[in-house]
Amino acid sequence: MAAKKDSADSLGYAEAVTELEAILNELEADDVDVDRLAEQVRRAADLIELCRGRLENAQVEVTRIVADLDALDADVDDE
């Protein structure tokens, strides 16, 4: 199962969301394949974990960039 998680890690955020939407559509279908249900839910959980991590990383980076800009503004104001 680690191989599937590794393959999720190589996906971009948009690709992961697209795959999640496809899984959701499959799970919502009237003829859901019960044999694949657990596998699809497990894959969705991996993709959700990846997306959350990417969002958290982006938030940290944006916060850092804004703080750097604020520091530059403060330096200019002090001159």
BAMAR-999363 format. One record per residue (C-alpha): x, y, z. Coordinates in steps of 0.5 Angstrom, whole numbers, plus 500, padded with zeros to 3 digits. Example, Ala and Ser with C-alpha at 12.3 -4.5 7.8 and 13.67 -1.06 7.14 Angstrom:
<recs>
525;491;516
527;498;514
</recs>
This chain:
<recs>
500;500;500
506;505;501
507;505;493
500;508;493
501;513;498
508;515;495
504;516;488
500;520;491
506;525;494
508;526;487
501;529;485
500;536;484
494;539;489
490;540;482
491;533;480
489;530;487
483;534;487
481;532;480
482;524;483
478;526;489
472;528;485
473;522;481
473;517;487
467;521;490
463;520;483
464;513;483
462;512;490
456;516;489
454;512;483
448;507;484
452;501;482
458;502;486
463;496;486
463;494;493
470;490;492
473;497;490
470;501;496
475;500;501
481;501;496
477;507;494
476;510;501
483;509;503
486;512;496
481;518;498
484;519;505
491;519;502
489;524;497
486;528;503
492;528;507
496;530;501
492;536;500
491;538;507
499;538;507
500;542;501
495;547;504
498;548;510
505;549;507
502;554;502
499;558;508
506;557;512
510;560;506
505;566;505
505;568;512
513;568;512
512;572;505
507;577;508
512;578;514
518;579;510
514;584;506
512;587;513
519;587;515
521;591;509
516;596;510
518;597;517
525;598;515
523;603;509
519;607;514
524;608;519
529;611;514
</recs>
